[in-house]
């Protein structure tokens, strides 16, 4: 039975093996080139004030690093997108046809008419193709994680939806789930094309739902309440107006621990917890211009307003801003938890497949 399952899958398996070998060569060549430029530029920046923009030479070196980063950015984004798509492709082209095509064409009756039981028939097919699916996702994820290391270090954004989903171990869980989802759809629908379409639709919905709704709640975030005073204001990068009508304001990019994932930064609130409008304390924002008397906006002549003594002025009003974030040490626990969730869902789906096929009479 194992030999039969391999014979049915070997064309797809060998094709993916060749693609992975070609990808590994490409990753190795471009990755080594990237690391050479990365190490050389960062070694130069290690010198005092080498890249702080204080001198023409420093600005030139900083521009060189930016150019190096931009030269790899299109490939970086394409590979991330491809890694996110790999589990979906596994579910569509490996999972959905695995049982659906057999039931659609009637070839399952040949196997069931022999000494092979339905349970063993399904178990062998799932083991052979499922192992190939998870191995493919694991290898590609490892290659991308290694290749993108320098860019991830500069971007400092490994919490991004696509970055998190395409690195380390999470793609393995996604691949296992997509494969199980496709197999279940093929078994229930008994038609290959509807099963493929259903797998794609369901997987896309889940891939949107988990990063936006589930992931941030897997672990309790750290919440800090920052008093608005001169120290806090001086650490911000600007003033942000909300709701179009400028009924709310917040300080931009307040400091959090390095590598943290900020999940909530509500507007500035007063002691009663009500959002503060800039017009309420306009005397504290000399860098804002009311123009026609409508919505305040940054004054012309600079990218960010000049705060001056805004913090000292605001301190007497007992204002605060609350930040919620996941610290950097939550990265691996969240990776393991999300992978575990998808593996558990995969196990539930495959268990349902065994339950279903053992009770089929025809």
N, C-alpha and C positions, 0 to 999 in steps of 0.2 A: 504493500500500500504506500509506503514511503517513496518507493521508486516511481510509482504511478503519479503521485503528487508532484515529485520533482520533474518528471517528464512534462507535466502540464504547465509547470511554472518556469521551466528552465530558460525559455526564450526571454521572458521578462527579467528573470534574475540575472542572466548573463549581460543583458543590455544595461541594466543598472550598475552591474559590476564594472563594466567598461566606462560608464559615465563617471562613477566614483573615482576610478583610477585617473581619468583625465582631469577631473576636478582637483584631485590631490596634487597632481603635477602643477597645475595652474596656481593653486593656493601656495605651494612651496616656492615657486619662482617669484611670484609677485609679493608674497609675504616676506621673503628674505630681502628683496629690494626695498620694500617699505621699511623694514626694521633698520636697514643700513642708513637711510635718510633720517629716520626718526632718531636713532641713537646719535648721529652726528649733530643734528640740530639741537637736541636737548642737552648734549654735552656742551655746546657753545652757550646755551642759555643758563647753564649752571654757574657761569661766571657772574660776579656781582654786577647788577644793573645791565646785563647783556641784552635782555629782551623786554625791559620795562618801558621802552619808548622814549626815554629821557634824552637820547642822543640820536643823530641820524643813523649811526651804525646799528644801534639797538632797534630802531624802527625798521631798518632794512632787514635785520635778522628776524624780527617778528613777522614781517610781511613774507619772508621766505618760508617760515613755518606755516603760515596761513595758506600759501600757495601749495605747499606740499600736502596739506590736509585736503584742500579743494580738489587736487588732482585725483585723489582716491575716493572722493565722496560719491560720485555716480556709481562706481562699482560697489562701494560699500552699501548703498541703498538698494541696488539691484540684488545683491546676494542676500541681504536681509529679507527682502520680499520673497525671493525664491525659497529660502529656508522656511518661512511661514507657510508657503504654498505646498511644500513637500508633504506634510501630513495629509492635507486635503487630497493631493494627487494619489497618495497611497490608498486612501479610503475609496476614491472614485474608481481607480483602475485596477486595484488589487483586491480590495474588500468586496465591493458591490458585485463584481462578476464571479467571485469565488464559488458561491453557492447559487446565486441567482441564475447564472448561465446554465449550470447543471440542471436546475429545475425547469428552466425555460425550454431547453432542448431535449429533456428527458433522459440524458445520459446517466443521471443518478440511479436510474432503475437497474442499470447493468451492474454497478457496484453493490447495490443493495440485494441483488439477486444472487450474489456470490456468498462466500462464507464471511465476508467482512460485515460487521455490524454497523448500524447507522452511527452509533456513538464513536466507534473507532474511525470510521470514514471521515467524520467531521473533525475529530481530534487531530488526525494526521494532517489534514489540509490546513487547519488553523495553525498548527505548530510550524509547519514548513514555511508558509507564507507569512505568518505573523512574526516569526523570528527574523526573516529577511526584512520585513517592514521596520521593525524596531532597530535592527542593525544599521539599515540605511540611514534612518534619522539620526542615530547616535554618531555615526561616522561623519556625516555632513555637518552636524552641529559642532562636533569637536574641531573639524577643519575650520569652520567659520569663526569659532571662538578664538582659536589660535591666531588666525589671519587678522582678525579685527582688533586684536589686543591693543596695539598702539593707538588706533583711532578711538577706541573706547576710553582709553586713558585720557586722551585730550578732550573728548566730548564730555566726559564725566556724566554720562546719561544712560547708565545701564538699566535704569528703571523705565525707560521709554517702552511703550507697548510692543513695538516690533523688536526692539533690542532684547527685552526680557524674554520674549517668546521664541527668539531664535538663538539663544545661547545656552550652553551648559546642558542640563538634563531635562528641562521642560519639553523640548521637542520630542523626546522619547515618549513621554506621556501622551502628547498630542497624536503622535503617529499610531500608538497602540489604540487610542480611542477612535481615531478616524477609521482604522482598519476594522475594529469591532463594529463600529456604526455602519460601515458599508456592508459588512457580512450580514448583520442583522436585517438591514434594509433589503438585501437580495433574498434572504430567506423568507421574509414576510411578503414582499411584493411579487416574488417569483418571476420578475422581469428585470433584465439588466439595465436598460436605459432609465426607466423610472427609478430604480434603486440608485443609480449614479446621480441623478438629479436630486433625489431626496437627501442623499448623503452630503452633497455639496451645500444644499440650502441649510441643513441642520448644522453642519460644521461651521459655516460662516456665522450663523446666529450665535453659536456658543463662543466662537472666537471673539466676537464683539462683546458679548455679555460678560465673560469672565474678567477681561482686563478692566472694564469700566465699572463693574458692579461688585464682583466677588473678591478679586485679588487684594484690594486694600483692606478688606475686613477679615482676612485670614489670621492676622495677628493684630492685637490692639496697638494703635499708633501712639507715639509720644506727643503730648499736647503741652505747649508752653504759652503762657499769657504774658505778652510784652507790654510794659507800660510805655506810653508814648511820651518821651522826653527827648532832650537834646542828644543823648547818647544813642537812643534807638533811631531817631531820625537821621543822624549822621552816618549810620550803618546802612541805610537804605539807598537804592539806586535811582529812585524817582517816585513820583506820585502818580497813581493810576485812578482815573475816574471811571465809575461804573454806571450802568443802566442808561447810558445815553443822555439822560437829563441831569447827570452829575449829582444825583442824590446820595451817592456813596463815594468814599475815597478809601484807598489803602496805600500803604508803603510798599514799593516794589522791591523784590529780591532781598528781603530781610535775611540776616545770616542764620544758617542752620549748620549742624555738623557736616563735615565733608562727606560726600557720597550719600546724603540723605535723600529720601523721596518725599517731597512736600505734596500732601494730598488735599490739604484745605488751608486756605489763607483768607478768611472772611474779612470784610471791610473793617475799618476803624469803628469802634463802638464806644459809647459813653458808659458811665457807671451803671446805668439801667439796662445796658445791653442793646441799645438802639443804634443803628448805623448813623454816622455823623456826615452831614453834607458839608462840602467845602465852603458854601456861603455862610454857614453858621459861624465859622472862625476864619473868615477871609483875611482878617488882619494878621493872621499867623502864617499866611502863604504869600510872601512877596513875589514869588516866582510864578504866580498864577494871575491870569488876566481875564476879567469878566467880559471884556469886549462890549457887546450891546446890552449888557445887563442880564444875559441869559446864562448859559453854561460856562463855568470857568474853564480855562484851557491853559496849557503851558505858555508862558510868555515867549515871544520870539527872541532869537539870538542864541539858542543853545539847545542841545538834545534833552537836557533835564533842567528842571527849575533850580534856581539858587535858593536853597533852604534857609540860609542865613541862621537866624535864631528862632526858626519855626518850632523846633523841639522845646526850647525853653518857654515859648509862648503857649504851646499846647499843654505843657506839663501841668499847668494850674487848673485844667479842665477835667482831670482824672479820666483820660481816655486810654484805651488799650486795643491791641490787635492780637488775636489768637492764631497760632500756627499749629497744625497737626502734621506730623511727618513720621515716616518709617526710617529709622537710622540705618546706616550702612550694614550693620551686622544682622539685619533682618533679611538680607538678600538671599542667602542660602536657605534659611528656614522656609521662606516663601517659595523658593524653587522646589524644595522637597515636598512641601505641602501641596502645591499645585500639581506636581507630577503625581503624587499619591492619589489625589482626587481623580485625575483622569485615568490612572491605572485601575482604581476601584470601579469607575464607571465602565471601563473596558471589561473587567471581570464580570460585572453584572450583565452586560450585554451578551457576552459569550456564554454565560450561564443560561441566559434566556434562550439562546440558540440551541443548546443541548436539550433543555427542557422541551422546546418546541418540536425538535426533530425526532425525539424519542417517542412522542405521542402522535406523530403523523401516521395515519393509516394508509394513505396512498401517496 
